[in-house]
Amino acid sequence: KLPSLPSTGSVAVHIGDMGQTSISYDSQVDMADLGNRLLDDEAMYGPIVELANMLNLEEAVARLLSFARVVRRIMRTEGVEGPNHIIPAERMARFGARCMLEIGTDSAPNGAVNGCDGQRAAKLESKLLDFVRQAVDAKGIDVSKMTRLLW
């Protein structure tokens, strides 16, 4: 059972006989607080991990929670409060590079770049900046180059 949600309204979760699930809520749910509690409060994420374990998805859910914590930390250290805060191509490239370099480091100190030297981070940021500019200029993205970068 999940603890009560951060809300002045109500949330209802309906699970049918065949496993179909529907969630309804009013607009009074504080989604930011809910997201932080899902990432930080074991009473909130524990049942989700337990359910994932029953479905043989525990590792995937654990990695997803870890990545969400990394993204949240990067957003906080970079001062990103919304999509408009990463609009300049340079900031978008930096945000993407940090996300890629810090995957799996949800326990690293704020601002750490997974022990990477600054040259590696700058090189990745530069490559991502090229992709961002291509997309912004409506030139598309070279899939083979992007694939090589990701692998």
ROSE-4610 file (N, C-alpha, C; in Angstrom, 1 decimal, always signed):
// ROSE-4610
residu = [K/K/K/L/L/L/P/P/P/S/S/S/L/L/L/P/P/P/S/S/S/T/T/T/G/G/G/S/S/S/V/V/V/A/A/A/V/V/V/H/H/H/I/I/I/G/G/G/D/D/D/M/M/M/G/G/G/Q/Q/Q/T/T/T/S/S/S/I/I/I/S/S/S/Y/Y/Y/D/D/D/S/S/S/Q/Q/Q/V/V/V/D/D/D/M/M/M/A/A/A/D/D/D/L/L/L/G/G/G/N/N/N/R/R/R/L/L/L/L/L/L/D/D/D/D/D/D/E/E/E/A/A/A/M/M/M/Y/Y/Y/G/G/G/P/P/P/I/I/I/V/V/V/E/E/E/L/L/L/A/A/A/N/N/N/M/M/M/L/L/L/N/N/N/L/L/L/E/E/E/E/E/E/A/A/A/V/V/V/A/A/A/R/R/R/L/L/L/L/L/L/S/S/S/F/F/F/A/A/A/R/R/R/V/V/V/V/V/V/R/R/R/R/R/R/I/I/I/M/M/M/R/R/R/T/T/T/E/E/E/G/G/G/V/V/V/E/E/E/G/G/G/P/P/P/N/N/N/H/H/H/I/I/I/I/I/I/P/P/P/A/A/A/E/E/E/R/R/R/M/M/M/A/A/A/R/R/R/F/F/F/G/G/G/A/A/A/R/R/R/C/C/C/M/M/M/L/L/L/E/E/E/I/I/I/G/G/G/T/T/T/D/D/D/S/S/S/A/A/A/P/P/P/N/N/N/G/G/G/A/A/A/V/V/V/N/N/N/G/G/G/C/C/C/D/D/D/G/G/G/Q/Q/Q/R/R/R/A/A/A/A/A/A/K/K/K/L/L/L/E/E/E/S/S/S/K/K/K/L/L/L/L/L/L/D/D/D/F/F/F/V/V/V/R/R/R/Q/Q/Q/A/A/A/V/V/V/D/D/D/A/A/A/K/K/K/G/G/G/I/I/I/D/D/D/V/V/V/S/S/S/K/K/K/M/M/M/T/T/T/R/R/R/L/L/L/L/L/L/W/W/W]
num = [1/1/1/2/2/2/3/3/3/4/4/4/5/5/5/6/6/6/7/7/7/8/8/8/9/9/9/10/10/10/11/11/11/12/12/12/13/13/13/14/14/14/15/15/15/16/16/16/17/17/17/18/18/18/19/19/19/20/20/20/21/21/21/22/22/22/23/23/23/24/24/24/25/25/25/26/26/26/27/27/27/28/28/28/29/29/29/30/30/30/31/31/31/32/32/32/33/33/33/34/34/34/35/35/35/36/36/36/37/37/37/38/38/38/39/39/39/40/40/40/41/41/41/42/42/42/43/43/43/44/44/44/45/45/45/46/46/46/47/47/47/48/48/48/49/49/49/50/50/50/51/51/51/52/52/52/53/53/53/54/54/54/55/55/55/56/56/56/57/57/57/58/58/58/59/59/59/60/60/60/61/61/61/62/62/62/63/63/63/64/64/64/65/65/65/66/66/66/67/67/67/68/68/68/69/69/69/70/70/70/71/71/71/72/72/72/73/73/73/74/74/74/75/75/75/76/76/76/77/77/77/78/78/78/79/79/79/80/80/80/81/81/81/82/82/82/83/83/83/84/84/84/85/85/85/86/86/86/87/87/87/88/88/88/89/89/89/90/90/90/91/91/91/92/92/92/93/93/93/94/94/94/95/95/95/96/96/96/97/97/97/98/98/98/99/99/99/100/100/100/101/101/101/102/102/102/103/103/103/104/104/104/105/105/105/106/106/106/107/107/107/108/108/108/109/109/109/110/110/110/111/111/111/112/112/112/113/113/113/114/114/114/115/115/115/116/116/116/117/117/117/118/118/118/119/119/119/120/120/120/121/121/121/122/122/122/123/123/123/124/124/124/125/125/125/126/126/126/127/127/127/128/128/128/129/129/129/130/130/130/131/131/131/132/132/132/133/133/133/134/134/134/135/135/135/136/136/136/137/137/137/138/138/138/139/139/139/140/140/140/141/141/141/142/142/142/143/143/143/144/144/144/145/145/145/146/146/146/147/147/147/148/148/148/149/149/149/150/150/150/151/151/151]
x = [+0.8/+0.0/+0.9/+0.6/+1.3/+0.8/+1.7/+1.2/+0.4/-0.3/-1.1/-0.2/-0.8/-0.1/-0.1/+0.9/+0.9/-0.2/-1.3/-2.5/-3.4/-4.1/-5.3/-6.6/-6.4/-7.6/-7.6/-7.9/-7.9/-7.3/-6.9/-6.3/-7.0/-7.4/-8.0/-7.3/-6.9/-6.3/-7.3/-7.6/-8.6/-7.9/-7.9/-7.3/-8.4/-8.6/-9.7/-9.3/-10.3/-10.1/-9.0/-8.9/-7.9/-6.6/-6.4/-5.2/-5.2/-6.3/-6.3/-6.3/-5.5/-5.3/-5.7/-6.4/-6.7/-6.4/-5.9/-5.6/-6.3/-7.0/-7.7/-7.3/-7.1/-6.8/-7.3/-7.4/-7.7/-6.5/-6.6/-5.5/-4.8/-5.2/-4.6/-3.3/-3.0/-1.9/-0.6/+0.3/+1.6/+2.5/+2.6/+3.4/+4.9/+5.4/+6.8/+7.1/+6.3/+6.5/+6.3/+5.3/+5.1/+6.3/+6.8/+8.0/+9.2/+9.4/+10.5/+10.3/+9.1/+8.8/+9.0/+8.6/+8.8/+10.3/+11.1/+12.6/+13.3/+12.7/+13.5/+12.9/+11.6/+10.9/+10.7/+11.4/+11.2/+9.8/+9.0/+7.6/+6.9/+7.4/+6.7/+7.3/+8.6/+9.2/+9.3/+9.3/+9.4/+8.3/+7.0/+6.0/+6.1/+6.6/+6.8/+7.9/+9.0/+10.1/+9.6/+8.8/+8.3/+7.4/+6.6/+5.7/+6.6/+7.6/+8.5/+9.2/+9.6/+10.2/+9.3/+8.1/+7.1/+6.9/+7.2/+7.0/+8.4/+9.4/+10.8/+11.3/+10.9/+11.3/+12.1/+12.5/+13.2/+14.4/+15.3/+16.5/+16.1/+15.2/+14.8/+14.2/+13.4/+12.8/+13.8/+14.8/+15.8/+16.7/+17.0/+17.8/+17.1/+15.8/+14.9/+14.9/+14.7/+14.7/+16.1/+17.2/+18.5/+18.7/+18.3/+18.5/+17.6/+16.4/+15.6/+16.3/+16.9/+17.7/+18.8/+19.5/+20.6/+20.1/+19.0/+18.5/+18.0/+17.4/+16.9/+18.1/+19.2/+20.4/+21.0/+21.1/+21.6/+20.7/+19.4/+18.5/+18.7/+18.9/+19.1/+20.4/+21.5/+22.8/+23.0/+22.3/+22.3/+21.3/+20.4/+19.4/+18.2/+18.0/+16.9/+15.6/+14.6/+13.3/+12.3/+12.6/+11.6/+12.3/+11.6/+12.2/+12.8/+12.2/+12.8/+14.1/+14.6/+15.9/+17.0/+16.7/+17.8/+17.6/+16.9/+16.7/+18.0/+18.9/+20.1/+20.8/+21.2/+21.8/+23.0/+23.8/+24.9/+24.5/+23.4/+22.9/+22.3/+21.6/+21.0/+22.1/+23.2/+24.3/+24.9/+25.1/+25.7/+24.8/+23.5/+22.6/+22.6/+22.6/+22.6/+23.9/+25.1/+26.4/+26.4/+26.0/+26.0/+25.1/+23.9/+23.0/+23.7/+24.4/+25.1/+26.2/+27.0/+28.2/+27.9/+26.7/+26.4/+25.4/+25.1/+24.1/+24.7/+23.9/+24.3/+25.1/+25.1/+25.8/+24.9/+23.7/+22.8/+23.3/+24.4/+25.0/+26.2/+26.5/+27.6/+27.3/+28.3/+28.0/+27.5/+26.7/+26.2/+27.2/+26.9/+27.8/+28.9/+29.1/+30.1/+29.8/+30.9/+30.7/+31.3/+30.8/+31.1/+32.6/+33.4/+34.8/+35.5/+34.8/+35.3/+36.2/+37.2/+38.0/+37.2/+37.6/+36.9/+37.0/+38.1/+38.3/+37.2/+37.0/+36.0/+34.6/+34.3/+33.0/+32.8/+33.9/+33.9/+33.8/+34.5/+34.4/+33.0/+32.4/+31.0/+30.0/+30.2/+29.4/+29.5/+30.7/+30.9/+30.2/+30.4/+29.7/+28.2/+27.6/+26.2/+25.7/+26.6/+26.2/+26.0/+26.9/+26.7/+25.4/+25.0/+23.7/+22.5/+22.6/+21.6/+21.4/+22.5/+22.5/+21.9/+22.3/+21.7/+20.2/+19.7/+18.3/+17.6/+18.1/+17.6/+17.5/+18.5/+18.6/+17.8/+17.0/+16.2/+17.0/+18.2/+19.0/+19.0/+18.2/+18.1/+19.3/+19.3/+20.4/+21.0/+22.3/+23.0/+23.0/+22.1/+21.8/+23.1/+23.9/+25.1/+26.0/+26.2/+27.1/+26.5/+25.2/+24.6/+24.8/+24.6/+24.7/+26.1/+27.1/+28.5/+28.8/+28.2/+28.4/+27.8/+26.6/+25.9/+26.6/+27.3/+27.9/+29.3]
y = [-1.2/+0.0/+1.2/+2.2/+3.4/+4.4/+5.2/+6.2/+7.3/+8.1/+9.1/+10.1/+10.5/+11.4/+12.8/+13.6/+15.0/+15.8/+15.9/+16.5/+17.1/+18.1/+18.7/+18.1/+17.3/+16.7/+15.2/+14.5/+13.0/+12.3/+11.1/+10.2/+8.9/+8.3/+6.9/+6.0/+4.8/+3.8/+2.6/+2.2/+1.2/+0.0/-1.2/-2.3/-3.3/-3.7/-4.6/-6.0/-6.9/-8.3/-8.9/-8.3/-8.8/-8.0/-7.2/-6.5/-5.1/-4.7/-3.3/-2.3/-1.3/-0.3/+1.1/+1.9/+3.3/+4.1/+5.3/+6.2/+7.5/+8.0/+9.3/+10.2/+11.5/+12.4/+13.8/+14.6/+16.0/+16.8/+18.0/+18.9/+19.4/+19.0/+19.5/+18.7/+17.6/+16.8/+17.6/+17.7/+18.4/+17.4/+17.5/+16.5/+16.6/+17.7/+17.9/+17.2/+17.4/+16.8/+15.3/+14.9/+13.4/+12.8/+13.4/+12.9/+12.8/+13.8/+13.7/+12.6/+12.5/+11.4/+10.0/+9.9/+8.6/+8.3/+9.3/+9.0/+8.9/+9.5/+9.6/+8.8/+8.6/+8.0/+6.5/+5.6/+4.2/+3.7/+4.4/+4.0/+4.2/+5.1/+5.3/+4.4/+4.3/+3.5/+2.1/+1.7/+0.3/-0.6/-0.2/-1.1/-1.2/-0.1/-0.1/-1.1/-1.1/-2.0/-3.5/-3.6/-5.0/-5.5/-4.7/-5.1/-5.4/-4.6/-4.8/-6.2/-6.5/-7.8/-8.9/-8.8/-9.9/-10.0/-9.0/-9.0/-9.2/-9.5/-9.7/-8.4/-7.3/-6.0/-5.1/-5.8/-5.1/-4.3/-4.9/-4.2/-3.0/-3.2/-2.1/-0.9/-1.2/-0.1/+0.5/-0.3/+0.3/+1.2/+0.8/+1.7/+3.0/+2.8/+4.0/+5.0/+4.5/+5.4/+6.0/+5.3/+5.8/+6.9/+6.7/+7.7/+8.9/+8.7/+9.9/+10.7/+10.1/+10.8/+11.6/+11.0/+11.7/+12.9/+12.8/+13.9/+15.0/+14.6/+15.6/+16.4/+15.6/+16.3/+17.3/+16.8/+17.7/+18.9/+18.7/+19.8/+20.8/+20.4/+21.3/+22.0/+21.3/+21.9/+22.9/+22.6/+23.4/+24.6/+24.5/+25.6/+25.4/+24.2/+23.9/+23.6/+24.5/+24.3/+23.9/+24.0/+23.7/+23.6/+23.2/+23.0/+24.3/+25.4/+26.7/+27.0/+26.3/+26.6/+25.8/+25.0/+24.3/+24.7/+25.7/+26.1/+26.5/+27.3/+27.6/+26.2/+26.1/+24.8/+24.4/+25.3/+25.0/+24.4/+24.9/+24.4/+23.0/+22.8/+21.5/+20.5/+20.8/+19.9/+19.6/+20.6/+20.3/+19.4/+19.7/+18.9/+17.4/+17.3/+15.9/+15.2/+15.9/+15.3/+14.9/+15.7/+15.4/+14.1/+14.1/+12.9/+11.7/+11.7/+10.5/+10.1/+11.1/+10.7/+10.3/+10.8/+10.5/+9.4/+8.7/+7.6/+6.6/+6.2/+5.2/+5.8/+7.1/+7.8/+8.5/+7.9/+8.7/+8.9/+8.4/+8.7/+9.6/+10.1/+11.0/+12.4/+13.1/+14.4/+15.3/+16.4/+17.3/+17.9/+17.8/+18.4/+17.5/+16.3/+15.4/+14.9/+14.6/+14.1/+12.7/+11.8/+10.4/+10.2/+11.0/+10.8/+11.1/+11.6/+11.9/+13.2/+13.2/+14.4/+15.4/+16.6/+17.7/+17.6/+17.0/+16.9/+15.9/+14.8/+13.9/+14.5/+15.3/+15.9/+17.0/+17.8/+18.8/+18.2/+17.1/+16.5/+16.0/+15.3/+14.8/+16.0/+17.0/+18.2/+18.8/+18.9/+19.4/+18.6/+17.3/+16.4/+16.5/+16.6/+16.7/+18.1/+19.1/+20.4/+20.4/+19.6/+19.5/+18.9/+17.8/+17.2/+18.1/+18.9/+19.8/+20.9/+21.4/+22.4/+21.9/+20.6/+20.0/+19.9/+19.5/+19.3/+20.7/+21.7/+23.0/+23.6/+23.4/+23.9/+23.1/+22.1/+21.2/+20.4/+20.1/+19.3/+17.8/+17.5/+16.1/+15.7/+14.4/+13.9/+12.7/+12.7/+11.6/+10.4/+9.4/+8.3/+7.5/+7.2/+6.4/+7.1/+8.4/+9.1/+9.1/+9.3/+9.3/+7.9/+6.8/+5.5/+5.2/+5.6/+5.5/+6.2/+7.4/+8.2/+7.5/+6.9/+6.2/+4.9/+4.3/+3.0/+3.2]
z = [+0.0/+0.0/+0.0/-0.9/-1.0/+0.1/+0.6/+1.6/+0.8/+1.5/+0.9/+0.0/-1.0/-2.0/-1.5/-1.9/-1.6/-2.3/-1.7/-2.4/-1.5/-2.0/-1.2/-1.8/-2.8/-3.5/-3.3/-4.4/-4.2/-5.4/-5.2/-6.2/-6.0/-7.1/-7.0/-8.0/-7.5/-8.4/-8.5/-9.7/-9.9/-10.6/-10.0/-10.7/-10.9/-12.2/-12.6/-12.4/-12.6/-12.5/-13.4/-14.6/-15.6/-15.5/-14.5/-14.3/-14.9/-15.6/-16.2/-15.0/-15.3/-14.2/-14.7/-13.9/-14.3/-13.0/-13.3/-12.2/-12.5/-11.6/-11.8/-10.6/-10.9/-9.8/-10.2/-9.2/-9.5/-9.6/-10.0/-10.4/-9.1/-8.0/-6.7/-6.3/-7.1/-6.7/-7.0/-6.1/-6.3/-7.0/-8.3/-9.1/-8.8/-8.5/-8.2/-6.9/-5.9/-4.6/-4.7/-5.5/-5.7/-6.3/-7.3/-8.0/-7.0/-6.2/-5.3/-4.2/-3.8/-2.8/-3.4/-4.7/-5.4/-5.5/-5.6/-5.7/-4.4/-3.3/-2.1/-0.9/-0.9/+0.2/-0.1/+0.7/+0.5/+0.6/+1.5/+1.6/+0.3/-0.5/-1.8/-2.9/-3.0/-4.1/-3.8/-2.5/-2.1/-2.7/-2.6/-3.2/-4.7/-5.4/-6.8/-7.2/-6.4/-6.6/-6.3/-5.3/-4.9/-6.1/-6.6/-7.7/-8.9/-9.2/-10.3/-10.1/-8.9/-8.6/-9.0/-8.7/-9.0/-10.5/-11.2/-12.7/-13.4/-12.6/-13.1/-13.8/-13.3/-13.8/-12.8/-11.7/-10.6/-11.1/-11.9/-12.3/-13.2/-14.1/-15.0/-14.2/-13.2/-12.4/-11.6/-11.0/-10.2/-11.0/-12.3/-13.2/-13.5/-13.8/-14.1/-12.9/-11.7/-10.5/-10.4/-10.6/-10.5/-11.6/-12.8/-13.8/-13.5/-13.0/-12.6/-11.6/-10.6/-9.6/-10.2/-11.1/-11.8/-12.6/-13.3/-14.1/-13.1/-12.0/-11.0/-10.5/-10.1/-9.6/-10.6/-11.9/-12.9/-13.1/-13.1/-13.2/-12.1/-10.9/-9.8/-9.9/-10.2/-10.3/-11.5/-12.5/-13.7/-13.7/-12.7/-12.6/-13.6/-14.0/-14.9/-14.2/-14.4/-13.7/-14.7/-16.0/-17.0/-18.4/-19.4/-20.7/-21.3/-20.9/-21.4/-20.9/-19.9/-19.3/-20.0/-21.0/-21.7/-23.2/-23.5/-24.9/-25.7/-25.1/-25.9/-26.2/-27.4/-27.9/-27.0/-26.5/-25.7/-24.3/-23.7/-22.5/-22.7/-23.8/-24.1/-24.3/-25.0/-25.1/-23.8/-23.0/-21.6/-20.8/-20.8/-20.0/-20.5/-21.9/-22.4/-22.1/-22.2/-21.9/-20.4/-19.5/-18.1/-17.9/-18.5/-18.3/-18.7/-19.9/-20.4/-19.6/-19.1/-18.3/-16.8/-16.3/-14.9/-14.7/-15.8/-15.6/-14.6/-13.6/-12.6/-11.5/-11.3/-10.3/-9.3/-9.0/-8.2/-6.8/-6.4/-5.1/-5.1/-6.4/-6.5/-6.0/-5.5/-5.0/-6.1/-5.7/-6.7/-7.6/-8.9/-9.8/-10.3/-9.7/-10.1/-11.5/-12.2/-13.6/-13.6/-12.7/-12.7/-12.8/-12.1/-12.1/-13.5/-14.4/-15.7/-15.7/-16.5/-16.6/-17.4/-17.2/-18.0/-19.5/-20.0/-21.4/-22.0/-21.3/-21.8/-21.8/-20.8/-20.7/-21.8/-22.0/-23.0/-24.4/-24.7/-26.0/-26.3/-25.3/-25.5/-25.7/-24.9/-25.0/-26.4/-27.0/-28.3/-29.4/-29.2/-30.2/-30.1/-28.9/-28.8/-29.3/-29.2/-29.7/-31.2/-31.9/-33.3/-33.7/-32.9/-33.2/-32.9/-31.8/-31.4/-32.5/-33.0/-34.0/-35.3/-35.7/-36.9/-36.8/-35.6/-35.4/-35.4/-34.8/-34.7/-36.1/-36.9/-38.3/-39.3/-38.8/-39.6/-40.6/-40.2/-41.1/-40.8/-39.7/-39.3/-38.5/-38.0/-37.2/-38.0/-38.1/-38.7/-37.7/-38.0/-37.1/-36.9/-37.9/-37.7/-36.8/-36.9/-36.0/-34.5/-34.4/-33.1/-32.5/-33.3/-32.7/-32.3/-33.0/-32.6/-31.3/-31.2/-29.9/-28.7/-28.9/-27.8/-27.4/-28.3/-28.0/-27.8]
